[in-house]
Amino acid sequence: MTNEKSWGRRILSALNLILWLAFFTVLTIAGTSLTDHMIKSLAVKEDIRKADVIIVLAGGIDKGRYLSLISSHRLLRGAQLYFEGRAKKILLSGGDPKKMGVAEATVMAQEIRRLNIPAADIIVEKRSRHTHEQAVEIKKIGESQRWKSILLVTSYSHMKRSLMVFEHAGFKVYPAPADPHEKYTDDPLGRIRLFKMLLYEYGGIIYYKVKGWI
């Protein structure tokens, strides 16, 4: 009986410690500049030049099959570059990793056509499920089109990993980050959401290095 009480106290003490650690971790993330320091390490300087093609990486769709805010930011940046005459073609990349029933690139293509970009200038890659597969699939297309340089459009925090992946695939990459909304995040809840996103990117870079993809 005494042993059972002893084990019970140990478990309660461990749970109590875990809860306090979680509490202080959340406070640190929400109330300090931790995410600001984390995002600085992921920052990639914009380098806008003429290229063979503009590549826009999808960033998700919602259950109603509308573009997420992240995808919308990326698509808008890609369209701006196209209308500036930075490339004659724009490629939209993204499959259906979350099993929504439609490829993310297909939804982006539907939206970008509303901006009066000719269908002949739009290329859709809808087989990939993540960044590495996007580079692999686009490399296949690029070889047939003899692409050497690309203007790469993705989120500010996702650019470092994407840049390394596409350079590893053999492209000359000019980074063109979408609106860096991550840099504007200064509210506690926003920092917590951003921390999760940044943690995913740091983990992704480590995983990609282990796999030999960057």
C-alpha positions as CSV (number, residue, x, y, z in Angstrom):
1,M,0.0,0.0,0.0
2,T,2.9,2.3,0.9
3,N,4.6,1.6,-2.4
4,E,1.4,2.4,-4.3
5,K,1.1,5.7,-2.6
6,S,4.8,6.4,-3.2
7,W,4.4,5.7,-7.0
8,G,1.2,7.8,-7.0
9,R,3.1,10.8,-5.5
10,R,5.9,10.4,-8.0
11,I,3.5,10.4,-10.9
12,L,1.7,13.5,-9.6
13,S,5.0,15.2,-9.0
14,A,6.1,14.4,-12.6
15,L,2.9,15.6,-14.1
16,N,3.1,18.8,-12.0
17,L,6.6,19.4,-13.2
18,I,5.5,18.8,-16.9
19,L,2.6,21.3,-16.5
20,W,4.8,24.0,-15.0
21,L,7.4,23.5,-17.8
22,A,4.7,23.7,-20.4
23,F,3.3,26.8,-18.7
24,F,6.7,28.6,-18.7
25,T,7.4,27.5,-22.3
26,V,4.2,29.0,-23.5
27,L,4.9,32.2,-21.6
28,T,8.4,32.4,-23.1
29,I,7.1,31.9,-26.6
30,A,4.1,34.3,-26.2
31,G,5.8,37.0,-24.2
32,T,9.4,37.3,-25.6
33,S,11.2,37.9,-28.9
34,L,12.1,34.2,-29.2
35,T,10.2,33.8,-32.6
36,D,11.9,37.0,-33.9
37,H,15.3,35.4,-33.3
38,M,14.2,32.1,-34.8
39,I,12.9,33.7,-38.0
40,K,16.1,35.7,-38.5
41,S,18.0,32.4,-39.0
42,L,15.6,31.4,-41.7
43,A,15.7,34.7,-43.6
44,V,16.7,34.7,-47.2
45,K,17.4,38.0,-49.1
46,E,15.1,38.7,-52.0
47,D,16.9,38.5,-55.4
48,I,14.5,39.5,-58.2
49,R,15.8,38.9,-61.7
50,K,14.6,37.6,-65.0
51,A,14.4,33.9,-65.1
52,D,13.2,31.0,-67.3
53,V,10.1,30.5,-65.2
54,I,8.3,31.6,-62.0
55,I,7.7,28.7,-59.6
56,V,4.9,29.2,-57.0
57,L,4.8,26.5,-54.3
58,A,1.3,25.8,-52.9
59,G,0.7,26.4,-49.2
60,G,-2.6,24.6,-48.6
61,I,-6.3,24.8,-49.3
62,D,-9.2,24.7,-46.8
63,K,-12.1,22.3,-46.7
64,G,-14.1,24.4,-49.0
65,R,-11.4,24.0,-51.6
66,Y,-10.4,27.7,-51.4
67,L,-6.8,28.8,-51.1
68,S,-5.4,29.2,-47.7
69,L,-4.0,32.6,-46.7
70,I,-0.5,31.3,-47.2
71,S,-1.3,30.0,-50.7
72,S,-3.0,33.3,-51.6
73,H,0.1,35.3,-50.5
74,R,2.3,33.1,-52.6
75,L,0.0,33.2,-55.7
76,L,-0.3,37.0,-55.6
77,R,3.5,37.4,-55.4
78,G,3.9,35.0,-58.4
79,A,1.3,37.0,-60.4
80,Q,3.1,40.3,-59.6
81,L,6.3,38.9,-60.9
82,Y,4.6,37.6,-64.1
83,F,3.1,41.0,-64.9
84,E,6.4,42.6,-64.2
85,G,7.8,40.5,-67.1
86,R,10.3,38.5,-64.9
87,A,9.5,35.3,-66.8
88,K,7.2,34.2,-69.6
89,K,5.8,31.2,-67.8
90,I,4.5,30.6,-64.3
91,L,4.4,27.1,-62.8
92,L,2.1,26.3,-59.9
93,S,3.2,23.3,-57.8
94,G,1.3,21.3,-55.3
95,G,-0.6,18.0,-55.1
96,D,-3.1,16.8,-52.5
97,P,-1.1,15.9,-49.4
98,K,-4.1,16.4,-47.0
99,K,-6.5,14.3,-49.1
100,M,-8.9,17.2,-49.8
101,G,-10.0,15.7,-53.1
102,V,-8.3,18.2,-55.4
103,A,-4.7,19.2,-56.0
104,E,-3.6,22.5,-54.5
105,A,-2.0,23.6,-57.7
106,T,-5.3,23.1,-59.5
107,V,-7.1,25.5,-57.2
108,M,-4.3,28.0,-57.6
109,A,-4.6,27.7,-61.4
110,Q,-8.3,28.4,-61.2
111,E,-7.6,31.6,-59.2
112,I,-4.7,32.9,-61.3
113,R,-6.7,32.6,-64.5
114,R,-9.1,35.2,-63.0
115,L,-6.2,37.6,-63.2
116,N,-6.1,37.3,-67.0
117,I,-2.9,35.4,-67.2
118,P,-3.1,33.4,-70.5
119,A,-3.7,29.6,-70.0
120,A,-0.8,29.0,-72.4
121,D,1.6,30.6,-69.9
122,I,0.4,28.6,-66.9
123,I,1.9,25.2,-66.0
124,V,0.4,23.0,-63.3
125,E,2.4,20.4,-61.3
126,K,-0.1,18.4,-59.2
127,R,1.7,15.2,-58.2
128,S,4.0,16.4,-55.4
129,R,3.1,16.1,-51.7
130,H,6.0,18.1,-50.1
131,T,8.9,20.4,-51.0
132,H,11.3,17.7,-52.0
133,E,8.8,16.1,-54.4
134,Q,8.0,19.5,-55.8
135,A,11.7,19.9,-56.8
136,V,11.8,16.4,-58.2
137,E,8.7,16.9,-60.4
138,I,9.6,20.4,-61.5
139,K,13.1,19.1,-62.4
140,K,11.5,16.6,-64.8
141,I,9.4,19.4,-66.4
142,G,12.4,21.7,-66.5
143,E,14.6,19.3,-68.3
144,S,12.1,19.1,-71.2
145,Q,11.8,22.9,-71.2
146,R,15.6,23.4,-70.8
147,W,15.1,25.6,-67.7
148,K,18.2,26.7,-66.0
149,S,17.0,29.6,-63.7
150,I,13.9,30.0,-61.7
151,L,12.2,32.7,-59.6
152,L,11.1,30.8,-56.6
153,V,8.0,32.0,-54.7
154,T,7.1,30.6,-51.3
155,S,6.5,31.9,-47.8
156,Y,9.2,33.9,-46.0
157,S,9.9,31.3,-43.4
158,H,9.8,28.4,-45.9
159,M,12.2,30.0,-48.4
160,K,15.5,28.8,-46.9
161,R,14.6,25.1,-47.1
162,S,13.0,25.5,-50.5
163,L,16.0,27.4,-51.8
164,M,18.4,24.6,-50.7
165,V,16.1,21.9,-52.2
166,F,15.9,23.5,-55.6
167,E,19.6,24.4,-55.7
168,H,20.3,20.7,-54.9
169,A,18.1,19.8,-57.9
170,G,20.4,21.8,-60.1
171,F,18.5,25.0,-60.6
172,K,19.9,28.6,-60.4
173,V,17.4,29.9,-57.9
174,Y,16.4,33.6,-57.4
175,P,14.4,33.8,-54.2
176,A,11.2,35.9,-54.2
177,P,9.5,35.5,-50.8
178,A,5.8,36.2,-50.5
179,D,4.6,38.9,-48.2
180,P,6.6,38.3,-45.0
181,H,3.6,38.3,-42.6
182,E,5.7,36.3,-40.2
183,K,7.8,39.3,-39.4
184,Y,4.8,41.3,-38.4
185,T,3.5,38.9,-35.8
186,D,3.7,40.6,-32.4
187,D,0.7,39.3,-30.5
188,P,1.0,36.4,-28.0
189,L,-1.3,34.0,-29.8
190,G,0.3,34.8,-33.1
191,R,3.7,34.1,-31.7
192,I,2.5,30.7,-30.5
193,R,1.2,29.8,-33.9
194,L,4.3,31.1,-35.5
195,F,6.5,29.1,-33.2
196,K,4.9,25.9,-34.4
197,M,5.5,26.9,-38.0
198,L,9.1,27.8,-37.4
199,L,9.7,24.6,-35.4
200,Y,8.4,22.7,-38.4
201,E,10.9,24.5,-40.7
202,Y,13.9,23.8,-38.4
203,G,12.9,20.2,-38.1
204,G,12.4,20.0,-41.9
205,I,15.9,21.3,-42.6
206,I,17.4,18.8,-40.3
207,Y,15.3,16.0,-41.8
208,Y,16.1,17.0,-45.3
209,K,19.8,17.1,-44.5
210,V,19.7,13.6,-43.1
211,K,17.8,12.4,-46.2
212,G,20.4,14.0,-48.5
213,W,17.8,16.2,-50.1
214,I,19.7,19.5,-49.5
